[in-house]
Amino acid sequence: MLIAATITTGLSAGVFYIFACAVMPALARSDDRTYVEVMRNINTVIQNPVFFLSFMGAPLLTGWSAWQLRRTPRARWVQAALLSYALVFLVTMAFNIPLNNALAANGAPSALRARFEGPWVAWNVVRALGSTLALGLLARALTLHGRPGRSA
């Protein structure tokens, strides 16, 4: 389970990372209409089973791993990863999704972009950092997993 948790967390971290490093900086060069249209398209197509498998699988599999390893010294690493990814999940639900929904509304592209771009990019950086931290914590637990007598 720990390997699956690490993989799904890594996939999610990669999505947030690529948005922070490439997608949003590239879109920043676009005019308002193109920016809004592309983000709306991304927000539509990202709602698919493959993305949901990693985005929802990461906390579920990490939680399962935390339960499985609860009586080991490695548990604290997995628990910390779960807490870090829980922050990512909370930020997504509380900030990024409402911003996505607001972008879907009718309005002038310049006004929609002005309300969306800065906050969404900032919260995505939080998600990229939080999910990367969770990945690192899971990787640490993974390196300790199965080593009897090895303390964290």
N, C-alpha and C positions, 0 to 999 in steps of 0.2 A: 504494500500500500504506500509505503514511503517513497518508493521510486515513482509511482503514478502521481503522487502529490507533487513531487519535485518537477516532473515533466509538465503537468498542467499549469503549475505556478510559473514555470519558465516560459511556457507558451503565452500566458497572459502578460507577463512582464515584457515579453518581446513585442506584443501588440502596443502596449503603452509606450514603450521605448521608441518604436519606429514612428509613432505619431509625434512624439516629442522631438525626435532628431530629424525627421524627413518630411512627413506628411504636412504637419502644421506650418513649418517654415516654407515649404513649397507653396502651400495655399496662401500664405501671407503675401506672396508676390502676385496673387490674382486680383482681378477686379471684384467688386462686391457681389455682383450677380453670379459670377463663376464660383466664388467662395461659398456662397450660400447654397447654390445648386449642388456642388460636389459634396459638401458636408451633409446635406439632406440625403443624397444618394448613399453615402457611407453609412449614415444612421439607419437607412433602410436595409441595406445588404448585410450589415454586420449582425443583424438579428437572424441568425441561422444556427442550426444544430451544432455545427463544428465549433463555432465561437462559444456557444453556450456550454459545450462540453468542457472546454478549458476554463472559462470564466466561473462557472458554477462548480465544476469538478475540483478546482483548486482548493476552495475552502472545505468542501465536503470530504475530499480525500485527505487533506491535512488534518481535519478534525478526527477522522477515523484513525489516522496514523498516531495522533496524539493519544487517543484512547488505547490503542494497541501497545504503545510504548510508555504508558503512564507510570509504570513501576521501574523505569530504567533511568540512568543518568541522562540519557539522550532526550528524555521527554521535554525538558525545559527548552531545548532548541526548537522542537516541533511546536510547542505551545507558543513560543515567541513568534514563530512563523505564522501561526494561526491568528494571533493578535494583529500582526502586521498586515496580513491579507484582509482581515476583518475591517481594518481602517480603509483599505483600498475599496472594498465592497461598499462601505458606508459612504465614502466620497462619491463613488459612482452613482449610488442611489439618491444621495442628498443634493448633489451639485451637477454632475455631468449629464445625467438623464433629464432632469428638469431643464437644463440649458438646451439640450437636444430638442426637447418638446417645444420649447419657446421658439427655436429656430424654424420649426415646422409650420408655425403660424404664418398667416398672410401679413405682408408688410413690405415696406421699402427695404431692399437688400442692404443698403447702407446702414439703416437703423438696426436691422436684425443683426448684422455683423458687429456693429459697435457694442451691442449688449452681450454678444456671445463670445467673441474671439478671446479677449483678455482673460476673463474668468475661466473659460473652458480650458485654455492652454495651461493656465496656472494649476488648476485642479488635476489636469492630466499629468503634469510633472509630479505632483504628489502621488498619483497612482503609480507612475513609473518607478519612483523611488521606493515606495512602500512594497510594491510587488517584487522589486529587485532585492530588497532587504529580506523579504520572505523567502525568496529563492536561495539567497546565501545562507540563511538559517537552516533551511531544509538540506542544503548541500552539506553543511557541517554535521547535521544529524545523520545524514547518509554515510558520511565518512566514518562515523562512530558506530553505526548500526552493524550489529553482528560481531562486534569485537568484545567478547566477554572480558570482564575485568578492566576494561578501558574506561576511565572516568572522563567526563566532559570538563 
